[in-house]
Amino acid sequence: MFRNKTLVTVIGFLLAGIGLLSIFLSVVGANFSFLSWLEAWGAAGAFFTKIGLAIVGFILIYLGQTDWEREDV
């Protein structure tokens, strides 16, 4: 299905890592400067957006690591 499985996996790891690390940093009281615009949506909006970022990353990791030729339909 995917031609660039490695690229999809790397992007997934980046998204999941940034999402989880930004959640941890917001608990500590800091945030990434490139994600500071999320705070305009309020604390709950920013939190759920960061959760969504991590979930999309995990989905991309799963899709990138699945061998679609060996899947039985």
C-alpha positions in Angstrom: 0.0 0.0 0.0 2.7 2.5 1.0 5.8 2.9 -1.2 7.7 4.9 1.4 7.1 2.9 4.6 10.2 4.3 6.3 9.2 7.9 5.7 5.7 7.2 7.0 7.2 5.6 10.1 9.6 8.4 10.7 6.9 11.0 10.4 4.8 9.0 12.8 7.6 8.9 15.4 8.1 12.6 15.0 4.4 13.4 15.5 4.0 11.0 18.4 7.2 12.3 20.0 6.3 15.9 19.7 2.7 15.3 20.9 3.8 13.4 24.0 6.7 15.7 24.8 4.5 18.8 24.4 1.9 17.2 26.8 4.7 16.6 29.3 6.1 20.1 28.9 2.7 21.7 29.4 2.4 19.8 32.7 5.7 21.2 33.8 4.7 24.7 32.7 6.7 25.1 29.5 5.8 24.6 25.8 7.3 24.4 22.4 7.5 27.8 20.7 6.1 26.5 17.4 3.1 25.1 19.2 2.3 28.1 21.3 -0.5 29.1 19.0 -2.4 26.1 20.4 -2.8 27.9 23.7 -5.1 30.4 22.1 -7.7 27.7 22.0 -7.6 27.3 25.8 -6.1 24.6 28.0 -8.5 21.9 27.0 -8.3 22.6 23.3 -4.5 22.6 23.3 -4.5 19.4 25.4 -6.8 17.5 23.1 -5.0 18.8 20.0 -1.7 17.5 21.4 -3.4 14.1 22.2 -4.6 14.0 18.6 -1.1 14.7 17.4 0.2 11.8 19.3 -2.6 9.5 18.2 -2.1 10.4 14.5 1.6 9.6 15.0 0.9 6.2 16.5 -1.5 5.4 13.6 1.2 6.4 11.1 3.7 4.2 12.9 1.3 1.3 12.7 0.5 1.8 9.0 4.1 2.2 8.2 5.1 -1.1 9.9 2.2 -3.2 8.6 3.1 -5.6 5.8 0.1 -5.3 3.5 1.2 -8.1 1.1 1.1 -10.7 3.9 -2.3 -9.6 5.3 -5.0 -12.2 4.8 -8.3 -10.8 3.6 
